[in-house]
Amino acid sequence: METNLKQLTQLDQILTTAATYTHSEVAAKQLIASPLVNELAAVQTQLQLTQEAHQLLLNSVTLTFFNLDQLTAIQTKLDQGLLLNATQLGLLGDFLTSGQRLMTTLRQHATIAPRLVELMGPVTGLRGLQQRLTTEINHDQVADQATPELARLRQKISQQRQQVQAALTQFAQKHAQAVQSRRLITRNDHVCIQLKASYKSRFAGNIIDQSGTGSTVFFEPKMAVQRGQVLAQLVAEESAEVYQILATLTGDVQQQWAQLVKNQQLISQLDQIMARGQYALQTQSCLPKLTDDQHLKIINGRHPLLGQRAVPLNIELASHQGLMITGANSGGKTVVLKTIALFALMVQVGLEIPADAGTEIPVFTQVWLDIGDNQSLAAQLSTFAAEMTTLVTMTDAIQPNALVLLDEIGSGTDPEEGSALSIAIIDYLRAQQATIVATTHFSAIKSYAVACPTFMTATMAFDRKTLEPTYQILLNQVGASEAIWLAERLGLSQTILAGARERLGK
């Protein structure tokens, strides 16, 4: 039901747009899947966090986020009991360093974002682990200074390589006529002379490999063999030392992994909150006042998906007051319904509202939406039957403090029966303390709304001079459906239209 509600109100599109401001796929997916929260205190907390993020951005505060997706492979390797390599350990060091810098920046702006600072309080820099990782891993390699033994081995390896190279260079200079090229080359972990094949039997040493044509052999002179063996032994000792360092660091990471995961979750949460703040900044949204008595007030509310085409919505409903919207087709009635529903749900996922200051949004326990063409061909249901199925589900599960939005209730059947059923359903929903916003073309339902003390009527403005809707809502009015106007606009024959007007006059 929640997924369907997000799709019907297009909240899913809003969340997808907000998710583009995150810095990892992990955070983006979590933001898109944000659950609807209907507890006032919890909604208030999330909105205050979003508002602080909004204020940080307004003050040009930049938070640098680590790409959390890079930790996925590390999690997999640890789950499999495998050793982390230097690159992965380096990433963890970068992650911890990034977290420390993030917290430093936040604390510097604690006056703007005190709740964000408090939220991120459990993030720990794990300074001991961070210092070991950043000291012992450098540029995706185990650093020379990781241990005294590794530093000693690498120094000796460097010296021994120089001795091997000196021996080979000396051989190449002494036997220049036998050498194909003075450039030394490595084959099978041996540094070799490029010797002409015709000379391969004239010198003591080892033939390591040969060229594809066979004209050149890669030769290790005897004087370099012994030095090369010493070098190979040192390299083996270095590899063993590096393995031990990686194993120790992997063990250290495993011991702290629970806290690292907690850090990851909190930083993902902060990334999502900052993305919500960025969305608020982009849509010129504000922090609405939340109410628990169903009092709804929207000041210049703009449907965020309509962009510059959005006509600001201004509406106020007292506690437990309903709204019946009438007027022409294509006049914007459904947009009003969707805007109210969207705003009610946006606050439940921690998003500020694209409206002006002073806007008040209730936190509803439920939001029910019966909107659009509900005809179900797959279920072989008519439009009316499909709508009734939705309304049966709704009336069976309705709870106090629910928001119910009904588009063209009772349509698709005999107007008298449809009106009678619709009025009975609305009466039942009112008795369950629901806030009802509905649209209709039926005269009986319009008359009911006019006579009902807890209903406000409204119509969508229509300019008869231009024969165009203005998409503005006019409160405390009842509008005509303008069916003849719409038929004329769509090109129906003037003869037919004249006949319709004559019958309507009678």
Order of alpha helices (4+ residues) and beta strands (2+ residues): alpha-alpha-alpha-alpha-alpha-alpha-alpha-alpha-beta-beta-alpha-beta-beta-beta-beta-alpha-alpha-beta-beta-beta-beta-alpha-beta-beta-alpha-beta-alpha-beta-alpha-beta-beta-alpha-alpha
